[in-house]
């Protein structure tokens, strides 16, 4: 998989790339429902790759630039992925860019579970799941099964795979909420549907195209939203010296998120396409079906 890699921003980079004022943050959802359900804070706090104070503390930030710091084994932090494409892929992405305002561009590329569906649709999908009318695509998404709670912060990552389902040309996952501070029995989060989600509640979340900011200077993509949460930056009792390639979070991006961003229902490698094929299909052609 050498067409792109995933990484995260340094703290210094978060101070200058397309981030918003506090008022704009209040008016726009900067954290996906999936990320909230998996333990990302609603304030949009996300990991950077920069050390703060010691080799056990990482600088974090949010879209408003309110910097903070978290221990490397803290799970109550979000992930704002950065996609670094090959030169060929970048040139294809430029053809699909959308200008937001002066010299700022976005592009829709690949897909990932993001927003929960509303109550009526939740009930319908649960009924369809019970009656075996939701079709598994064969793809899974892997998240940490360890509850986002200070009592469990020294437990290593334990992956749990959630299958992807298809119904009427829309894909979903059925995922539970592992929220922060489970000692608070009535702890809830407010989703984009304006509904409250409770600890350990299972909800259907739509798999949707990911919207990225285009970093024209460094030829890379920065996720427009915090996509996931609930993962430690570094394995417990292991020190971090600023080399992100050594961090557990980098291993997670390479092992799971990188392939899970790519849609499963793709053409085989033997298929060919003409010169007008879309970037999405170029990726399909490169990787073939995924298991």
N, C-alpha and C positions, 0 to 999 in steps of 0.2 A: 504493500500500500504506500507507494512513494509519490502519489499525486498530491497529497496534502498531509500536513501534520496538525495536531492540536496542541495548544499551549495556553498560557494565561498571560495577562499583562503584568509588568512590573508596577510598583507603586507610583513611580514617577510618571509612567505612561498614563495612568488613570487620571492624572491631573489635567490632561489636555485633550482627550479624545471624546468629543461629542457628548459630554455629560450635561446634566440639566440642573436648573435651580431647584430649591426646595419646593416652591410653588408648582413647578412643572412636574416634579415627582409626585405630588399629591394628586395631580390631575391625570397622570398616566400610570398604567400598571407596568412597572419595570421588572417584576418578578412573576414568572409563570406560576400557575396553580400547582403544577407538578413540583416545582422547586419549593413552594410553600409547604406542600404536603410532606415533602421529604426532609424538611427541617431548615430551609433557608429562611432567614428573618425577613419580615415584611418590609423593613427599611432598605432591603436590597444590598446588604453587606456581602461582599464577595472577596475571595482569596486573591492576593497578588503573589508574585514570586519573590518578594523582597523581605529580607530579614529585618526585624525590629528589636533593638535592645540586646537580644541574646539569640543563640541558635535554636531556641525552643519557642520563640515568639515570631509570628509572621505579621507583616503589615496587611491590613485589610482596608477596603474603601467601599463607597457606594456611588451611585450616579450623581449624587449631589456634592461629592468631594469631601464628605465628612469622614476623614480618616480615623482609623482605630487600629487595634492590634488584637490578635487571638493566639492562643496556644496551638501548636501544631496538631494536637490530637482533639481539638474542639470540632464537633460535628455541626454546630449551629451556625454555619457559614455557607454562603452561596457560591456557585461556580459560574463565571462569565467566560465561556470558552473563546479562544482566538483560533481561527483556521488560517493556516499558512499554506497557500496552494503552490503547485508548480507553476512555472512561467506559462506553460501552455494552458493550464486551467485558468490562470489569472486573465489571460487574453480573452478566453471564452466568457468569463464572468463580466468583463467590461462591456460585452455586447448586450448584457441583460440588466445593466445598472439602471436605477431610477434616481433622478435628481430630486432631493428633498428641498434643498434651498441652495444658496450660492456655494458651490464647491463641496457640497456634502451629498454623498450617494449611498443608497442602500441596494441590496440584492437579496432575492429570495432563493434559497439554495439548500438542498437536502431536507430532511424532516426529523421531527422529534416530538414526543408527547409534550403538550404545553398547557392547554386550558381544559378545565372540567366542563362537562355538559350540564345543562340545567335540569331541574328536578324531574320534569315530565319525561325528558329523554333518559335520565338515569333510571327511572322506573321501567321504561320500555326495554332498555338494554339489559337490565337485570333479568327481566322476564325472558328475553331472547337467549341469554346465557344459560338460564335454567333449562330451557327447552332445546338447547344445543343448536340454536339457529345463528349463533355467532361463529363465523368461520375463522379458525386459527390460520394466520398467514405463514406460520413456521418461524417467525422472527420473535426474539425476546429482548427485553430491556433489563439490565442488571443494576440493581441498587443495593445499598448497604442494608442488611436486615437488622443491624444493631440500632436500638432505639436512641434517638437524639436526646440524651439526658445526661447531666453531669455525673450521675452514678455509674455510667457505663463508658466513660470517655477513654478508659485505658483498654477496652476490649478491641482487638483488631477487626478490620473490615471482614464481614461475612457476606458474600454476595448472594442475593436472592433474585432469581429471574422471573420476570412478569411477561407472560405471552401477549403477543399482539393479535387482535381480532379484527375481522373485516365485516362490515354490515352496510349494505346499500352504498358501496363505493367509498365509505369512510372507514378509517382505521382508528382503533382505540386500544388502550390498555386498562385493566381493572386493577387499581393500585390502592394500597392502604396508606393512611397518613401516620407517619412516625414523627410526631411533633416534639418540639422542645419542652422541657420541664413537665414531664408526665406526672410528677408529684402533685401538680395542680390538677385536680380531677376534672374541673370544668374548663380547662384550657382549650381555646378554639382559635381558628384562623378564618378570616373572611376572604372568600374566593372571588374571582372575577364575575361569577354569577350572582354575587351579593349574598350568597348563602354562607352559613357557618359550617365549618368542617371540624369534627371532633376527633380526638386521638383514637387511632385504630379503626376509623371508619374507612370503608372501601368505596371508591368512586371511580366512574369511568372518566378517562381523560383522552381527549382527541389527539391523534398524531397529525401534526400540521407542518407545512413548510417553515423553515427557520428564516427569520429576517435578520440580516447582518448589516452593520455599517461597513463601508469600504474604506479602509485606511489606504489612501492613494499614495501616501509617501512611502510606506513600507510594503505595499502590495500584499495586503492580508485582509481578513475579515474579522470583525469584532461583533460578537453576538449583541443584538439590540436589547436582549433581556437576560436576566439571570435564569439559566435553564435548569439548574439542578441544585440540590443542597444535601446536607446530611452526610458529608464525607470528610474524614480527617485529611489534613494536608500531608502529614508524615506519620509513619507507624510510631506507636508509643515507645518511648525510651530511646528513640533514634534521633540524633542531632541533624540539623539542617544548616548548611554553610552557604546557601545562596545558589547552589547548582540545581536548577529545577528538574533536570533529568534524573536526579537521585530521589526526588520526592515521590511518595505513594500516589499523590494526586496525578502526577504525570503518567504513572503506570496505569492508573484507572482510565485516563483519557485514551491512552494507546491501546489498552486491552479491550475496553468496552465501548466508551462513547464514540470513538472513531468509526467503528463498524456499525454501531447502532444508529448513527445519523443517516446511513445510506439505506434507502428503501429496499425491502427484501424482494418484492415481486418485480424482478428485473429480467431482462433478456439474457440468454446464455451467451458465453463468450464467442460462440460460433456465428452469431448473428452479426451482420454488417449494416452500417447506416451511411447515408449520403452526407455530403459536406454541410448540409443545413441542419444536422442533428443538434439537439439542444445539449447544453452542458450536462444536464441531469442524465441524459442518455449516454453521454461520453463516460460519465462515472459508472453507469450500469455496464457499459461495454468493457470497461477496464476491470471491474471486480467480479462480474458474473453473479450468479445466485449465491446468496449468503446463507450459511447454516448456523 
